Amino acid sequence: MFPHHREREQPIFSTRAHVFQIDPTTKRNWIPASKHAVTVSFFYDANRNAYRIISVGGTKAIINCTVTPSMTFTKTSQKFGQWADSRANTVYGLGFATEQQLHQFSEKFKEVKDAARLAREKSQDKELANTALTIAAPQFSQDLSDELQSPPVMCVNGPEDKLFRSQSADITLASEKERIKKMLSEGSICEINLEAELFTLQDSNSKLVAALHEANANVEQWKKQLAAYQGETERLREQQEEAGIEPATSRFQDSSH
């Protein structure tokens, strides 16, 4: 539906966890944001060189957090961790099924945080360079550019009519932007959910293939052990025959007669 979004933002890591948010009133208790474990993913935006943590429950984004260099993910127990998002004015908590999943998420958080810090430093250097170029440029060049880019406004009934038309156009344009922004946001949430689920399915498939290979290897090992036991049994039987010792089954048959 929105192919530009798929090209712009891609999942780089996904896991499953129970999502919580801190109680905004008490700032002490956790409020479940999902009834069961949901997919939590790191996304990378190549155009903005930015990273986000996103989790979707149904059609609602329960986590939509842009990772910044100032964020810190803290492990508070063997299977639980949290971090604060000042932009959303909340604290997110994640409960994992295993310690390994918590460790993997924590390591990815540190990696993404460092990448966000490098991206910010590069962006600041670029802004400083652009500012220096802007200060050095003649002021009349900017004025001329503004004149060329500004369309002429016809005045039908004097200055008041010109002002009314300008304000009306601004209101209409702002409403249209908000409508388009809402459409893109709704479509983006659906696509993010699908991409995250696909990423999780691919990861699960890889784990199943690895488990199948391990099971096949175990079967081959058992076959080798069985062959070794059979060889040992045959060797012992031959030793008994060479020593003139009859097998126990033969002695039993003779005694019965």
N, C-alpha and C positions, 0 to 999 in steps of 0.2 A: 504493500500500500504506500509506504514511504521509503523507496529504495535508497534515497540519499542518507537516511538515518543509518541503515544497515552498513553502508560503506564508511560512515563517519565514526561509529562507535561499535566496538567489538568486545565480547567477553574474553577475559584472559585467565580467569580462575573462578571455579564454582564449588560450593559445598552445600550441605544441608544443616540447618540448625533451627532451634526454637528462638524466635525473636521477641525481645522485651524492650519496653521503654520506661524510663524512670517516671514515677508519679510527679506531675508538674506541681502538685500542691504540697506534698510532704517532702519531695526530693530524697526520699529514703526507700520507698517501696517500689517494686517492679510491677509493671502492668503488662500482661501478655499481649503482644501485637498479632500473634497468630495462634490458632487453635492446635496446630500440629507443626512439625518440622517443615520448613519451606526452603527453597533454593536461595542462597545468598551469593551474589556474584560481584567480582571486580570487573569494571568495564574501562576500556581505554579509548579516549576521544583523540584521534590523530590530528584533527584540524585544530583543536584548542590545546593539544598536548596536555590533557587533563585526565584524571582518574576519578571514577565514582564507584561507590558501593551501592548496589541496588538489590532489593528483594521485593517481589510482587506476590501479594496474596489475592488470588482471584483476579480482579481488574484494578485493584488498588495497590499503589506503591507504598509499602510499609517502611522501607528504607530507601532514601534517595539522597545520598551523602557524598559530596565532593571532598576527596581526600586532600588535606592541606599539610604542609610540613610541621605545623604546630600540634597535630593530633597524635595521641599515644594510645595504643591498645594495651590494656592491662589484664593479665590473667588473675582472677580473683579466687579461683578454685581449680580443681583438676580438669573440669569440663566446662568452665564458664569464664567468659571474658567480656570486657566492656570498653567503650570509648565515648568521648563527649563530642557533640557537634554543635559548636557555638552558633552557626548560622540557623540551625533548626531549633536552637535553644532547648536541647534535650540530650539525654544520655542513652545510647543503645546498648543492650545486653544480648549476648548470644550464648545459648546452651547447646553443647554438642553431645553426640552420642558416645564419643571416645576421646581420650586424651590426644591421640594422634591427629584427629581432625582439628582440635583446638590449636595444636602446635603448628599445623600447616597453615591455618588461617592467620595466626600471629606472625609467622615468617613472611607470608605474602603481604600483610599489612605494613611491615617494616620496609619491605622491598618497594612497595608502591609509594610509601611516604618519602623514601629517599629519592625516588624518581620524580615525585612532585616538587621536592625541594630544588632539584637540578633544573627542572622545567621553569620554576619561578625565577631562579637566578638568571637563566638565559633570557627570559622575558624582560626582566628588569634592565639587563644590559642593552637589549634592543631598544627599550623605551628611552633610555638615557641617550643613546646614539641618535634616535629620531628627534629628541628634544633639542639636542645640540644643532642638528641640521635646521630645525625650524627657527631657532633663534638667529642663526646666521643668515637666513634667507631674508630678502627685502620685504618690508611690510606691504608694499604696494602690490607685490605678486599675489598675496593672499586676497587683497581687496579686489583685484582684477578677477581672480578665480571665483570669488563670491558673486560678483556681478554677472559673470558668464553662466554660472549654475543657477542663479535665481531667475525663474520665469517671470515675464512682465505680467502685472495684474491690471486689468482694465477697470477703470472707475466709471460706473454708469451714473450713479446719483451722488457723487462726491465722496469724501473721506469716510463717512459713516457706512456707506454701502460697501466700500472696500474692506473695512474692518469686519463687518458682519460676515461677508463671504469667506474671509480668511479663517475666522473662528469656526464657522460651520464646516469647512473643509477639514480642519484639524480634528474636530470631534468625530466626523465620519471616518477619517483615516485611522484614528485611535481605536474606534470600535471594531473596524475590520481587522486590525492587527491583533486585537484581543481574541477575536473569533478564530482566526487562523492559528494563533498560538495555542488555543485550547484544543483545536483539532489535532495539531501536531503532537501535543502532549498526550492525548488519549491514544493516538496511534502508536506513539513511541512506547508507552507502557505495555501494550499488547505485543509489540515486536520484541521488546526486551524480555518479556516473559517467555516467549517462544524460543528465543535464542539461548536463554539461560537453561531451559529445560532440555534443548537439543544438546547443549554442551554437557549437561549432567548425564544424559543418556549415552553419549559417546564415551564419557569417562567410565560409566558402569559397564559398557560393552568391553572396554579394554581390560577392566578388572576380571570380567568373566572369562575372557580369552586366556588371560594369564593363569587363572585358576584351573582352566581345562588343561593347559600345557603342563601345569604342576601335577595334576592328577594322572596324566598320561605318563609322566616321568616316574611317578610312584608305582604305576602298574608294571613298567619295564623293570624297575628295581625288584619288585616282588617276584617277577618271572625269573630273574637271575638268581635270587635267593632260593627259589623252589628248585631250579636246575642244580644248584650247588648241593642242596639237601639230597636230591635224588642221586647225584653222583657219589656223595658220601655214603649213602645207604648201599649203593651197588658195590662200592669199594669194600665196605665191611663184609658184605655177603661173600665176595670173592675171597677175602681173607679167611673167613670161616670154612669155606669149602677147601681151601688149600691146607688148612690145619686139621682137616678131617672132622670138623664139628658139624653135626647135622643141624639144620634149622629146627627151631622149636616145634614147628608145625609137623615136621616129618616124624619126630619122636612121639608126638601125641597120637598120630595115626597108627604107628607100630604097636603102641601099648593098648590101643583099643581092640586090635585084632587078637 
